[in-house]
Amino acid sequence: MIADTLDRLHFYLGLNPNLDLVIKALKTLDLDSLPDGRHAISGDNAFLNLMHTSLDAGGTWEAHREYIDLQLVLLHEETIAWAPIEQIKGFGTWDAQKDIMLSTDPYQGSRLNLKTGMFALFFPEDAHQPCIGQKQGRKAVFKIKVKPPASSSQNMMNHKGTLPLSSKRLLLRPYTAGDAQAMFDNWCSDPEVAKTVTWTPHPDVEFTRQLLSGWIKSYQHPFFYHWGIELDGKLIGDISTFSHNEQQMTCEVGYCLSRAYWNRGIMTEALERVLQFLFTEVGYRRIVLRHLASNPASGRVIQKAGLKREGIQRQMIKNKQGVFEDVVCYAALRNEWIAPSALH
């Protein structure tokens, strides 16, 4: 058993690869704004249950075999009793589907008083009795599979299509037909946004609408990933994948953002959330990003998201001024990006 505060959770990197995924996910998850229920992190290897709790005198011990519990208090405080599993008598049959066994042993155990922002990690050898206290609270329970995925699963893609993704400030969502005007107004018509990307400013909103129509049709394909970036209900940018290679398990990512929202860390936040989804949910092995050498701000976004600079493609592309320009290349590898050294 481990009990500590959330701001110190990174000290426990390396205990379990799936715990590392949770620690990485917590960089972008806004737990206070997410609804109660189950939320995906990495399939069945790591997921989150958010819930409101009714605290009482307790009385039921529980233990698990397949999963580690990370219980994080989000509202008020909660007491959780703990004891080594061998000290608790009367455990019933293990429910394999729910991964739980229960006991009403009256043994009191050791009491952990967790205030808001504190967590406890319970391993299979730890019996625990949650929800002790008064009034009501809210908590996050992260379920972390004890055994990391077998190596064979690392060579399989699991395409899911453009699912909505949330982070601390942002909602990344599929486009709808009604988004054309916001796209045109916020970035598609702006020469400054288009200066260092491959596309040119849209001449009118009808051009944007036709382009958007094609994207929406492509959502029927599970390997099509293209999100609009929304902040406080306003559509402000775009992020997508391209250059997919199924056999090599690689893709590239491109993005753009309304000029009104530059230099606020928004693009880094969106990129981190997309990388997390593509690596842990879809199964990409390597993800590449590039930018023109004349756009170092994009390079800072990419580096802050945890990608490593790999080199320069000299005079790779003709820019909008008709000059051949260098392209700077970055990449992230799945095993490195989710590892402790990739956290920043």
Secondary structure as a PSIPRED ss2 file (coil, helix, strand):
# PSIPRED VFORMAT (PSIPRED V4.0)

   1 M C   1.000  0.000  0.000
   2 I E   0.000  0.000  1.000
   3 A E   0.000  0.000  1.000
   4 D E   0.000  0.000  1.000
   5 T E   0.000  0.000  1.000
   6 L H   0.000  1.000  0.000
   7 D H   0.000  1.000  0.000
   8 R H   0.000  1.000  0.000
   9 L H   0.000  1.000  0.000
  10 H H   0.000  1.000  0.000
  11 F H   0.000  1.000  0.000
  12 Y H   0.000  1.000  0.000
  13 L C   1.000  0.000  0.000
  14 G C   1.000  0.000  0.000
  15 L C   1.000  0.000  0.000
  16 N C   1.000  0.000  0.000
  17 P H   0.000  1.000  0.000
  18 N H   0.000  1.000  0.000
  19 L H   0.000  1.000  0.000
  20 D H   0.000  1.000  0.000
  21 L H   0.000  1.000  0.000
  22 V H   0.000  1.000  0.000
  23 I H   0.000  1.000  0.000
  24 K H   0.000  1.000  0.000
  25 A H   0.000  1.000  0.000
  26 L C   1.000  0.000  0.000
  27 K C   1.000  0.000  0.000
  28 T C   1.000  0.000  0.000
  29 L C   1.000  0.000  0.000
  30 D C   1.000  0.000  0.000
  31 L C   1.000  0.000  0.000
  32 D C   1.000  0.000  0.000
  33 S C   1.000  0.000  0.000
  34 L C   1.000  0.000  0.000
  35 P C   1.000  0.000  0.000
  36 D C   1.000  0.000  0.000
  37 G E   0.000  0.000  1.000
  38 R E   0.000  0.000  1.000
  39 H E   0.000  0.000  1.000
  40 A E   0.000  0.000  1.000
  41 I E   0.000  0.000  1.000
  42 S E   0.000  0.000  1.000
  43 G C   1.000  0.000  0.000
  44 D C   1.000  0.000  0.000
  45 N C   1.000  0.000  0.000
  46 A E   0.000  0.000  1.000
  47 F E   0.000  0.000  1.000
  48 L E   0.000  0.000  1.000
  49 N E   0.000  0.000  1.000
  50 L E   0.000  0.000  1.000
  51 M E   0.000  0.000  1.000
  52 H E   0.000  0.000  1.000
  53 T E   0.000  0.000  1.000
  54 S E   0.000  0.000  1.000
  55 L C   1.000  0.000  0.000
  56 D E   0.000  0.000  1.000
  57 A C   1.000  0.000  0.000
  58 G C   1.000  0.000  0.000
  59 G C   1.000  0.000  0.000
  60 T C   1.000  0.000  0.000
  61 W E   0.000  0.000  1.000
  62 E E   0.000  0.000  1.000
  63 A E   0.000  0.000  1.000
  64 H C   1.000  0.000  0.000
  65 R C   1.000  0.000  0.000
  66 E C   1.000  0.000  0.000
  67 Y E   0.000  0.000  1.000
  68 I E   0.000  0.000  1.000
  69 D E   0.000  0.000  1.000
  70 L E   0.000  0.000  1.000
  71 Q E   0.000  0.000  1.000
  72 L E   0.000  0.000  1.000
  73 V E   0.000  0.000  1.000
  74 L E   0.000  0.000  1.000
  75 L E   0.000  0.000  1.000
  76 H C   1.000  0.000  0.000
  77 E E   0.000  0.000  1.000
  78 E E   0.000  0.000  1.000
  79 T E   0.000  0.000  1.000
  80 I E   0.000  0.000  1.000
  81 A E   0.000  0.000  1.000
  82 W E   0.000  0.000  1.000
  83 A E   0.000  0.000  1.000
  84 P E   0.000  0.000  1.000
  85 I H   0.000  1.000  0.000
  86 E H   0.000  1.000  0.000
  87 Q H   0.000  1.000  0.000
  88 I C   1.000  0.000  0.000
  89 K C   1.000  0.000  0.000
  90 G C   1.000  0.000  0.000
  91 F C   1.000  0.000  0.000
  92 G C   1.000  0.000  0.000
  93 T C   1.000  0.000  0.000
  94 W C   1.000  0.000  0.000
  95 D E   0.000  0.000  1.000
  96 A C   1.000  0.000  0.000
  97 Q C   1.000  0.000  0.000
  98 K C   1.000  0.000  0.000
  99 D C   1.000  0.000  0.000
 100 I E   0.000  0.000  1.000
 101 M E   0.000  0.000  1.000
 102 L E   0.000  0.000  1.000
 103 S E   0.000  0.000  1.000
 104 T C   1.000  0.000  0.000
 105 D C   1.000  0.000  0.000
 106 P C   1.000  0.000  0.000
 107 Y C   1.000  0.000  0.000
 108 Q C   1.000  0.000  0.000
 109 G C   1.000  0.000  0.000
 110 S E   0.000  0.000  1.000
 111 R E   0.000  0.000  1.000
 112 L E   0.000  0.000  1.000
 113 N E   0.000  0.000  1.000
 114 L E   0.000  0.000  1.000
 115 K E   0.000  0.000  1.000
 116 T C   1.000  0.000  0.000
 117 G C   1.000  0.000  0.000
 118 M E   0.000  0.000  1.000
 119 F E   0.000  0.000  1.000
 120 A E   0.000  0.000  1.000
 121 L E   0.000  0.000  1.000
 122 F E   0.000  0.000  1.000
 123 F C   1.000  0.000  0.000
 124 P C   1.000  0.000  0.000
 125 E C   1.000  0.000  0.000
 126 D E   0.000  0.000  1.000
 127 A E   0.000  0.000  1.000
 128 H E   0.000  0.000  1.000
 129 Q E   0.000  0.000  1.000
 130 P E   0.000  0.000  1.000
 131 C E   0.000  0.000  1.000
 132 I E   0.000  0.000  1.000
 133 G C   1.000  0.000  0.000
 134 Q C   1.000  0.000  0.000
 135 K C   1.000  0.000  0.000
 136 Q E   0.000  0.000  1.000
 137 G E   0.000  0.000  1.000
 138 R E   0.000  0.000  1.000
 139 K E   0.000  0.000  1.000
 140 A E   0.000  0.000  1.000
 141 V E   0.000  0.000  1.000
 142 F E   0.000  0.000  1.000
 143 K E   0.000  0.000  1.000
 144 I E   0.000  0.000  1.000
 145 K E   0.000  0.000  1.000
 146 V C   1.000  0.000  0.000
 147 K C   1.000  0.000  0.000
 148 P C   1.000  0.000  0.000
 149 P C   1.000  0.000  0.000
 150 A C   1.000  0.000  0.000
 151 S H   0.000  1.000  0.000
 152 S H   0.000  1.000  0.000
 153 S H   0.000  1.000  0.000
 154 Q H   0.000  1.000  0.000
 155 N H   0.000  1.000  0.000
 156 M C   1.000  0.000  0.000
 157 M C   1.000  0.000  0.000
 158 N C   1.000  0.000  0.000
 159 H C   1.000  0.000  0.000
 160 K C   1.000  0.000  0.000
 161 G C   1.000  0.000  0.000
 162 T C   1.000  0.000  0.000
 163 L C   1.000  0.000  0.000
 164 P C   1.000  0.000  0.000
 165 L E   0.000  0.000  1.000
 166 S E   0.000  0.000  1.000
 167 S C   1.000  0.000  0.000
 168 K C   1.000  0.000  0.000
 169 R C   1.000  0.000  0.000
 170 L E   0.000  0.000  1.000
 171 L E   0.000  0.000  1.000
 172 L E   0.000  0.000  1.000
 173 R E   0.000  0.000  1.000
 174 P C   1.000  0.000  0.000
 175 Y C   1.000  0.000  0.000
 176 T C   1.000  0.000  0.000
 177 A H   0.000  1.000  0.000
 178 G H   0.000  1.000  0.000
 179 D H   0.000  1.000  0.000
 180 A H   0.000  1.000  0.000
 181 Q H   0.000  1.000  0.000
 182 A H   0.000  1.000  0.000
 183 M H   0.000  1.000  0.000
 184 F H   0.000  1.000  0.000
 185 D H   0.000  1.000  0.000
 186 N H   0.000  1.000  0.000
 187 W H   0.000  1.000  0.000
 188 C H   0.000  1.000  0.000
 189 S C   1.000  0.000  0.000
 190 D C   1.000  0.000  0.000
 191 P H   0.000  1.000  0.000
 192 E H   0.000  1.000  0.000
 193 V H   0.000  1.000  0.000
 194 A H   0.000  1.000  0.000
 195 K C   1.000  0.000  0.000
 196 T C   1.000  0.000  0.000
 197 V C   1.000  0.000  0.000
 198 T C   1.000  0.000  0.000
 199 W C   1.000  0.000  0.000
 200 T C   1.000  0.000  0.000
 201 P C   1.000  0.000  0.000
 202 H C   1.000  0.000  0.000
 203 P C   1.000  0.000  0.000
 204 D C   1.000  0.000  0.000
 205 V H   0.000  1.000  0.000
 206 E H   0.000  1.000  0.000
 207 F H   0.000  1.000  0.000
 208 T H   0.000  1.000  0.000
 209 R H   0.000  1.000  0.000
 210 Q H   0.000  1.000  0.000
 211 L H   0.000  1.000  0.000
 212 L H   0.000  1.000  0.000
 213 S H   0.000  1.000  0.000
 214 G H   0.000  1.000  0.000
 215 W H   0.000  1.000  0.000
 216 I H   0.000  1.000  0.000
 217 K H   0.000  1.000  0.000
 218 S H   0.000  1.000  0.000
 219 Y C   1.000  0.000  0.000
 220 Q C   1.000  0.000  0.000
 221 H C   1.000  0.000  0.000
 222 P C   1.000  0.000  0.000
 223 F C   1.000  0.000  0.000
 224 F C   1.000  0.000  0.000
 225 Y C   1.000  0.000  0.000
 226 H E   0.000  0.000  1.000
 227 W E   0.000  0.000  1.000
 228 G E   0.000  0.000  1.000
 229 I E   0.000  0.000  1.000
 230 E E   0.000  0.000  1.000
 231 L E   0.000  0.000  1.000
 232 D C   1.000  0.000  0.000
 233 G C   1.000  0.000  0.000
 234 K E   0.000  0.000  1.000
 235 L E   0.000  0.000  1.000
 236 I E   0.000  0.000  1.000
 237 G E   0.000  0.000  1.000
 238 D E   0.000  0.000  1.000
 239 I E   0.000  0.000  1.000
 240 S E   0.000  0.000  1.000
 241 T E   0.000  0.000  1.000
 242 F E   0.000  0.000  1.000
 243 S E   0.000  0.000  1.000
 244 H E   0.000  0.000  1.000
 245 N E   0.000  0.000  1.000
 246 E C   1.000  0.000  0.000
 247 Q C   1.000  0.000  0.000
 248 Q C   1.000  0.000  0.000
 249 M C   1.000  0.000  0.000
 250 T E   0.000  0.000  1.000
 251 C E   0.000  0.000  1.000
 252 E E   0.000  0.000  1.000
 253 V E   0.000  0.000  1.000
 254 G E   0.000  0.000  1.000
 255 Y E   0.000  0.000  1.000
 256 C E   0.000  0.000  1.000
 257 L E   0.000  0.000  1.000
 258 S C   1.000  0.000  0.000
 259 R H   0.000  1.000  0.000
 260 A H   0.000  1.000  0.000
 261 Y H   0.000  1.000  0.000
 262 W C   1.000  0.000  0.000
 263 N C   1.000  0.000  0.000
 264 R C   1.000  0.000  0.000
 265 G C   1.000  0.000  0.000
 266 I H   0.000  1.000  0.000
 267 M H   0.000  1.000  0.000
 268 T H   0.000  1.000  0.000
 269 E H   0.000  1.000  0.000
 270 A H   0.000  1.000  0.000
 271 L H   0.000  1.000  0.000
 272 E H   0.000  1.000  0.000
 273 R H   0.000  1.000  0.000
 274 V H   0.000  1.000  0.000
 275 L H   0.000  1.000  0.000
 276 Q H   0.000  1.000  0.000
 277 F H   0.000  1.000  0.000
 278 L H   0.000  1.000  0.000
 279 F H   0.000  1.000  0.000
 280 T H   0.000  1.000  0.000
 281 E H   0.000  1.000  0.000
 282 V H   0.000  1.000  0.000
 283 G C   1.000  0.000  0.000
 284 Y C   1.000  0.000  0.000
 285 R C   1.000  0.000  0.000
 286 R E   0.000  0.000  1.000
 287 I E   0.000  0.000  1.000
 288 V E   0.000  0.000  1.000
 289 L E   0.000  0.000  1.000
 290 R E   0.000  0.000  1.000
 291 H E   0.000  0.000  1.000
 292 L E   0.000  0.000  1.000
 293 A C   1.000  0.000  0.000
 294 S C   1.000  0.000  0.000
 295 N C   1.000  0.000  0.000
 296 P H   0.000  1.000  0.000
 297 A H   0.000  1.000  0.000
 298 S H   0.000  1.000  0.000
 299 G H   0.000  1.000  0.000
 300 R H   0.000  1.000  0.000
 301 V H   0.000  1.000  0.000
 302 I H   0.000  1.000  0.000
 303 Q H   0.000  1.000  0.000
 304 K H   0.000  1.000  0.000
 305 A C   1.000  0.000  0.000
 306 G C   1.000  0.000  0.000
 307 L C   1.000  0.000  0.000
 308 K E   0.000  0.000  1.000
 309 R E   0.000  0.000  1.000
 310 E E   0.000  0.000  1.000
 311 G E   0.000  0.000  1.000
 312 I E   0.000  0.000  1.000
 313 Q E   0.000  0.000  1.000
 314 R E   0.000  0.000  1.000
 315 Q E   0.000  0.000  1.000
 316 M E   0.000  0.000  1.000
 317 I E   0.000  0.000  1.000
 318 K E   0.000  0.000  1.000
 319 N C   1.000  0.000  0.000
 320 K C   1.000  0.000  0.000
 321 Q C   1.000  0.000  0.000
 322 G C   1.000  0.000  0.000
 323 V C   1.000  0.000  0.000
 324 F E   0.000  0.000  1.000
 325 E E   0.000  0.000  1.000
 326 D E   0.000  0.000  1.000
 327 V E   0.000  0.000  1.000
 328 V E   0.000  0.000  1.000
 329 C E   0.000  0.000  1.000
 330 Y E   0.000  0.000  1.000
 331 A E   0.000  0.000  1.000
 332 A E   0.000  0.000  1.000
 333 L E   0.000  0.000  1.000
 334 R H   0.000  1.000  0.000
 335 N H   0.000  1.000  0.000
 336 E H   0.000  1.000  0.000
 337 W H   0.000  1.000  0.000
 338 I C   1.000  0.000  0.000
 339 A C   1.000  0.000  0.000
 340 P H   0.000  1.000  0.000
 341 S H   0.000  1.000  0.000
 342 A H   0.000  1.000  0.000
 343 L C   1.000  0.000  0.000
 344 H C   1.000  0.000  0.000
